């Protein structure tokens, strides 16, 4: 098993794990109950982690890299209904809920 993703919040880790499973990559969640150790050990060592089999690790890392790049790039868009600015990764307007 190889660690392919880690983050400081369980929601982000859970979303990434679900994303990998949608691409037929089985995974294991580790450190999801370790937050009580924070302060006793380095904080990054208790972050929740996604682990996959060695056979899937290269593909998983590529998928994670691709989705992180896609999320992080692109211009904001303006809602045609309320003209609010929205991040590129939002499918609906955060202000009015329209597409």
Secondary structure, DSSP 8 states (H G I E B T S, - for coil): -EEEEEESSHHHHHHHHHHHHHTT--EEEESTT-GGGBTTB-GGGGSEEEEE-HHHHHHHHHHHHHHHHHHH-S--EE-TTT--EE-TT-SS-TTT---
